[in-house]
Amino acid sequence: MAAPLRLNENVTFGRTGSVREMEPYGFDLSEQSMSWTQDEVAGFSVMVGSVPPDAVLRFHIGATPFIHTGYIERQQFFVFINGLYVGFRSLTTAEKVEFVLPRNALSARGLRVEFVIPTASSPKTLGISSDVRKLGIAISEVSLAVHK
């Protein structure tokens, strides 16, 4: 059973992050305050309580791309919630990004949040370190906010 997500509160990442209670996959949870995606797909599952019917839901993500001058200039990622496409971003620097969530993405069974990063690359494959993880983006926090 996925952990609950309170609206307008941050889900944290890293070694002691609250995402650990949300069935995460595809993340390296060993760093202090952020988690790198370590494959082309990463995600987690959450339960969401009731949402006002007229509310606009916004999904916020604090993300830092894995870039290396001369090798990778940007990271691109897609966000899917319950299998529905929510948005796309191309990052060249750390950003807080926002996506408007379609109402039909909500389900009484909860939310399955997935990040798809087709540009994820292994530093070892690039010849810049011995790290074999396919790094894409490091996520520090996410939240689901309600705006009327």
C-alpha positions as CSV (number, residue, x, y, z in Angstrom):
1,M,0.0,0.0,0.0
2,A,1.4,3.4,-1.0
3,A,2.0,6.1,1.6
4,P,-0.4,9.1,1.7
5,L,0.5,12.3,0.0
6,R,-0.8,15.4,1.7
7,L,-1.7,18.2,-0.7
8,N,0.7,21.2,-0.6
9,E,3.3,19.3,1.3
10,N,6.7,18.3,0.0
11,V,7.8,14.7,-0.6
12,T,11.5,14.7,0.2
13,F,14.2,12.5,-1.3
14,G,17.6,11.2,-0.3
15,R,18.7,8.9,2.5
16,T,16.0,9.9,4.9
17,G,13.4,11.2,2.5
18,S,9.7,10.5,2.8
19,V,9.7,9.0,-0.7
20,R,11.1,5.8,0.9
21,E,7.5,5.1,2.1
22,M,6.1,5.4,-1.4
23,E,7.4,2.3,-3.1
24,P,10.2,4.1,-5.1
25,Y,12.0,2.4,-7.9
26,G,14.8,3.6,-10.3
27,F,16.2,6.0,-7.7
28,D,19.5,5.9,-5.8
29,L,18.4,6.8,-2.3
30,S,21.9,6.9,-0.8
31,E,22.6,10.7,-1.0
32,Q,21.7,13.1,1.7
33,S,19.0,15.4,0.4
34,M,18.3,14.3,-3.2
35,S,18.0,11.1,-5.2
36,W,19.4,10.5,-8.7
37,T,17.4,8.6,-11.2
38,Q,19.6,5.6,-12.0
39,D,17.9,4.3,-15.1
40,E,15.7,5.6,-17.9
41,V,12.5,5.1,-15.8
42,A,12.0,6.0,-12.1
43,G,8.9,6.5,-10.0
44,F,6.9,6.0,-6.9
45,S,3.3,5.4,-5.7
46,V,1.2,7.5,-3.4
47,M,-2.4,7.8,-2.1
48,V,-4.1,11.2,-2.4
49,G,-7.0,12.3,-0.2
50,S,-10.0,14.1,-1.4
51,V,-9.5,17.0,-3.8
52,P,-12.0,19.9,-4.2
53,P,-13.9,19.4,-7.5
54,D,-13.0,22.9,-8.8
55,A,-9.3,22.8,-7.8
56,V,-6.5,23.0,-10.3
57,L,-3.8,20.5,-9.4
58,R,-0.1,21.4,-10.0
59,F,2.7,18.9,-9.7
60,H,6.0,20.6,-8.6
61,I,9.4,19.0,-9.0
62,G,12.8,20.2,-7.8
63,A,15.3,18.7,-10.2
64,T,18.9,19.0,-11.1
65,P,20.1,17.5,-14.5
66,F,23.1,15.2,-14.9
67,I,25.2,17.3,-17.3
68,H,28.9,17.3,-18.2
69,T,30.4,19.9,-20.6
70,G,31.3,18.3,-23.9
71,Y,29.3,15.1,-23.2
72,I,25.8,15.9,-22.0
73,E,24.5,19.4,-22.3
74,R,20.9,18.8,-21.1
75,Q,18.6,16.2,-19.7
76,Q,15.2,15.6,-21.0
77,F,12.4,14.0,-19.1
78,F,8.7,13.1,-19.4
79,V,6.3,12.9,-16.5
80,F,3.5,10.3,-16.5
81,I,0.9,9.9,-13.7
82,N,-1.2,6.7,-13.7
83,G,0.1,6.2,-17.3
84,L,-1.2,9.5,-18.6
85,Y,1.3,12.0,-20.1
86,V,1.6,15.1,-17.9
87,G,4.5,16.9,-19.4
88,F,8.0,17.2,-20.7
89,R,11.0,19.3,-19.8
90,S,14.6,19.8,-21.0
91,L,16.9,20.9,-18.2
92,T,20.3,22.5,-18.4
93,T,20.4,23.7,-14.8
94,A,18.7,23.0,-11.5
95,E,15.1,24.1,-11.6
96,K,11.7,23.9,-9.9
97,V,9.3,22.8,-12.6
98,E,5.6,22.7,-12.6
99,F,3.0,20.6,-14.5
100,V,-0.8,21.1,-14.5
101,L,-2.3,17.7,-13.7
102,P,-5.3,16.6,-15.7
103,R,-8.2,15.6,-13.5
104,N,-8.5,12.2,-15.2
105,A,-5.1,11.3,-13.8
106,L,-6.5,11.0,-10.3
107,S,-7.7,7.6,-9.1
108,A,-9.1,6.3,-5.9
109,R,-6.4,3.7,-6.1
110,G,-3.7,6.4,-5.8
111,L,-1.1,7.8,-8.1
112,R,1.8,6.1,-9.9
113,V,4.2,8.9,-10.7
114,E,6.8,8.0,-13.4
115,F,9.8,9.9,-14.8
116,V,11.0,8.8,-18.1
117,I,14.5,10.1,-19.0
118,P,15.6,8.9,-22.4
119,T,18.8,11.0,-22.2
120,A,20.0,9.2,-19.0
121,S,23.6,8.2,-19.3
122,S,26.2,6.3,-17.4
123,P,29.4,8.3,-16.5
124,K,31.4,5.1,-17.0
125,T,30.0,4.7,-20.6
126,L,31.0,8.4,-21.2
127,G,34.5,7.8,-19.9
128,I,34.3,10.4,-17.2
129,S,34.1,8.2,-14.0
130,S,33.6,4.6,-12.9
131,D,29.9,5.3,-12.0
132,V,27.7,2.7,-13.9
133,R,24.3,4.2,-13.0
134,K,22.4,5.8,-15.8
135,L,22.0,9.2,-14.3
136,G,19.3,11.5,-15.5
137,I,18.0,14.0,-12.9
138,A,18.4,14.4,-9.2
139,I,15.1,15.1,-7.5
140,S,15.1,17.0,-4.2
141,E,11.4,17.3,-3.7
142,V,8.0,16.9,-5.3
143,S,4.6,18.2,-4.3
144,L,1.0,18.2,-5.4
145,A,-0.5,21.6,-4.9
146,V,-4.1,22.7,-5.1
147,H,-4.9,26.1,-6.7
148,K,-8.4,27.5,-7.0
